[in-house]
């Protein structure tokens, strides 16, 4: 199960809830943005996942979350009707796009100052499909951005890939190579 980085405090509660309710052999609750990293065949990098209500900014090193933040600005900032994925041609007002990308670029810059080296930055989420958003963000960010091959479904595709990392052991139990 993936959850936003900002909800990490609920991780143990969710694991216990799933174990009690569904009684799986094993439960794994992880930051959902690790899915993008896995879908891009990477193990280390910064994920900037621009969703509808929040933007997740998380650094992973060797599939382990190091630090992250949930940013309260995302695609709902661009549209009055909140239906950004169904919005005609995914277009938004250029002034709003510029304002959002300024916020995200500034948050990313502050985030990066706390790191001891540079990392690849992967952009995912429905925001990556908004016409002009990634281009505007790229202009404001010093590093080049890597746009996920399928920005909307990259988290799900990567979490599926993580699920396939589960392999039966010789004793019939499930083993998970935990990130």
Number of C-alpha atoms within 10 A of each C-alpha: 14 16 16 19 22 16 11 14 9 11 18 12 12 17 17 13 13 17 15 10 9 10 11 9 9 12 16 16 16 21 23 20 30 31 25 31 28 21 23 18 11 16 15 19 20 29 27 28 30 24 21 21 15 20 24 27 26 26 26 22 15 12 17 15 19 12 15 19 19 17 18 14 19 22 27 17 18 24 17 8 9 14 14 23 16 9 13 9 11 16 17 19 11 14 10 15 25 18 14 20 23 17 16 22 19 14 14 18 15 11 17 15 10 9 12 7 7 11 16 15 22 23 25 29 27 20 26 23 20 20 16 18 20 19 15 18 21 16 13 16 16 10 13 12 18 16 18 22 14 17 21 20 17 24 26 18 18 21 23 14 15 18 14 10 13 13 13 11 10 8 6 8 11 12 14 17 9 11 15
